[in-house]
């Protein structure tokens, strides 16, 4: 019988991370400097930028996402856990401390009257 080596569908969990990571390229802005995400999860993010960061520092940045066909800015606060430098680009791994859409009314469309009487 032939055995096929396959990678786990959740390699991030195998490495001690708390959530699945998804490879994605989304625009990031940090301190007026543009960057690009490489992967993101519910608890962390990895992005590349030219803005200098230090492990242990707090970072404030925004990520552009598409929700229902509309561009939205997700404002994030995080803690830098690791940096990588390659070819003049700084890779930043950050643990997300908080995140919210800058205009939540555009993202969350709840009709309060539809919730009345439901308990």
Rosetta blueprint (number, residue, H / E / L):
1 X L
2 X L
3 X L
4 X L
5 X L
6 X L
7 X L
8 X L
9 X L
10 X L
11 X H
12 X H
13 X H
14 X H
15 X L
16 X L
17 X L
18 X L
19 X L
20 X L
21 X L
22 X E
23 X E
24 X L
25 X L
26 X L
27 X E
28 X E
29 X E
30 X E
31 X L
32 X L
33 X E
34 X E
35 X E
36 X E
37 X E
38 X E
39 X E
40 X E
41 X L
42 X L
43 X L
44 X E
45 X E
46 X E
47 X E
48 X E
49 X E
50 X L
51 X L
52 X L
53 X L
54 X L
55 X L
56 X L
57 X L
58 X E
59 X E
60 X E
61 X E
62 X E
63 X E
64 X E
65 X E
66 X E
67 X E
68 X L
69 X L
70 X E
71 X E
72 X E
73 X E
74 X E
75 X E
76 X E
77 X E
78 X E
79 X E
80 X E
81 X E
82 X E
83 X E
84 X E
85 X E
86 X E
87 X L
88 X L
89 X E
90 X E
91 X E
92 X E
93 X E
94 X E
95 X E
96 X E
97 X E
98 X E
99 X E
100 X E
101 X E
102 X L
103 X L
104 X H
105 X H
106 X H
107 X H
108 X L
109 X L
110 X L
111 X L
112 X H
113 X H
114 X H
115 X H
116 X L
117 X L
118 X L
119 X L
